[in-house]
Amino acid sequence: MALVGCGGFIGSHLLKAILERTSWRVFGVDLDSYRIQEHLANDRFEFLCADLNERSVVERLAQFPVVVNLAAICTPSRYMAEAATVIRSNYDHPARLADACAKSGSWLIHFSTSEIYGKTAADSGLLDEDSSEITFGPVTASRWSYATAKLLTERYLMGLDGLRWTVVRPFNFVGPYMDFMPGVDGEGIPRVLANFSSALVRGDALKLVNGGAAKRSFTSVHDAVDFMFRLFETGAAAEGQAFNVGNPDNELTIAELASRMRVIFAKIKGVDESLVPQPIVVDGEEYYGKGYEDSLRRMPSVTKAEKILGFRATTPLDVVLEESLRWFVDHYQVVVNPMVAE
Ligand code: UDP
């Protein structure tokens, strides 16, 4: 099989699981390989440092019977500052890959996003793959550059003659190796979990955008990997479908997330919670830039994945948060505080 974006957060977990649980050969493409160093010498894995901008790479990928595409620019602060680049990465590149797969007959499993549900209100109900109405902010609100490009890609795949496709819509996947630490191995503002983890490791206050009233339901990346195996096993019956992959049992506000993470961080470090700085409130446009808007609730319906694939995410929120935060602390504390290494 071919895995585009095999070096990213989700891709690296999926690659590891495939190499451990199956005897498949994997052709992986990414611009970055730091998360997958341990697999580079595996003779069932071939790595190519490239992106979908290269026609020869796209042609080669489409020779594989199954192509999973995880490659995307998905850093929220870039949606405002680099909209054109974000759109190229999230529409042009996957559309090119889809064209090649339609010709060759490969099954394309494309990672979209729960952001395609747009600017959801605080009282919005379950988001359903095939019937939810979608509203975006105005064209000037650049936040939606990512979501609209992803949505256009979905429509393109659905309309492309001869393409065998499945769309996956992740709902806030979290776990080890997610995103980056600003100023250490990336620039800009990563998604909320990495951002809160960075602040905790640095001893800074967690920043609650517009008060932290928005709600998200967080999903363990390990559940997401199990979903993918159910998809591979199900095969043809999963083609021509978009699936939400999320955990509706793990919903909370961002302010509640900050509280939980402060408690877990204090436990990991063995210190009293009162020593961890209190969160502060920041204005969304000041923090992210002009054109920032938010989805106030993003709650998946997961009945389709249950019915067709027999899949339901099971990892509880505190387990996900503790695993992610422990990984972040271990991985970055030496960088931030070299004294720890001595
Ligand atoms: N957020 C926050 N503080 C941060 C980063 C994000 O309050 O340091 C908020 C953000 O405004 C949104 C939610 O957390 O309401 C989730 O944002 P994220 O960037 O993780 O991605 P999204 O779920 O919006 O795609």
Residues whose N, C-alpha, C, O or C-beta is under 5 A from the ligand:
A	BS01	UDP	P76 P190 R191 V192 L193 N195 K207 L208 V209 A214 I254 D294 S295
